[in-house]
Amino acid sequence: MKTPETHTRYRVQRLIRMGEWLERNEAALVLAYDVLDDAHDKLCDPDETLDPNELLDLVGHQQMQALLALRPMMMELRMASDWDVKRGTDVTIRQPYACSKHKYEVVIEAPKPVTDETPTKEEFNKTRSEVDV
């Protein structure tokens, strides 16, 4: 398998970071959805024993609590434009329960920097003398 281009590694790393974010926030997102859905159901099919004003207060409170839980996640999404990804680095997966030494596992290594292959003046003169013979 050939080494992926820089832009491909960058995109893979961003997708991994986004997936890790989703994995960390999955339970909160599902819970917020369930609360909003339940509040909507209560409003569409209200309990006949509840006063309409109490129902609106209850539903409004539930929806607001779900939105307040989502707010930090939405701010994180809006502010995380680069997801802590830097070009030219290894593509890694974060292991949340690992010790600090093994916190990140390298998935795709960054290409090693190319060494300067410019010959020294002596090497150039030697090669030139061999060619001129």
C-alpha positions, 0 to 999 in steps of 0.5 A, a space after each residue: 500500500 502506498 503512503 497516503 498524500 498529506 491531504 488524505 492523511 489530514 482528512 483521515 485524522 480529522 474524521 478520526 477526531 470527529 468520530 472520537 468526539 461523537 463516541 464521547 458524546 453519544 450518550 448525551 446526544 441520544 438522551 437529549 433526543 429522547 427528552 425532546 421526543 418525549 416532550 413533543 409526544 406529551 404536547 401532541 397527545 396530552 394527558 387529559 388530567 393536566 392543566 394546559 398551562 402546566 403541560 406547556 410549562 412541563 414540556 418547555 422545561 424538558 425541552 430547555 433542559 435538553 437544549 442546555 445539555 446540547 449547547 456545550 456540544 454544539 459550541 465544541 462543534 462550531 469551534 473545533 474547525 481543525 480538531 487538533 489536527 496538524 499537517 505532516 504528523 502521524 495519524 493517530 487514534 486516541 485510547 481514552 482508557 490507556 495510560 499516558 504512554 499509550 494514549 495515542 496509537 499511530 495508525 498511519 505514520 507521517 512520511 519521514 522528511 527527505 534528507 538533503 541529497 545535494 552533493 558537497 562541493 568535494 563530492 561534486 568535483 570528484 564525480 565531475 572529474 570521473 565523468 570528464 575522463 
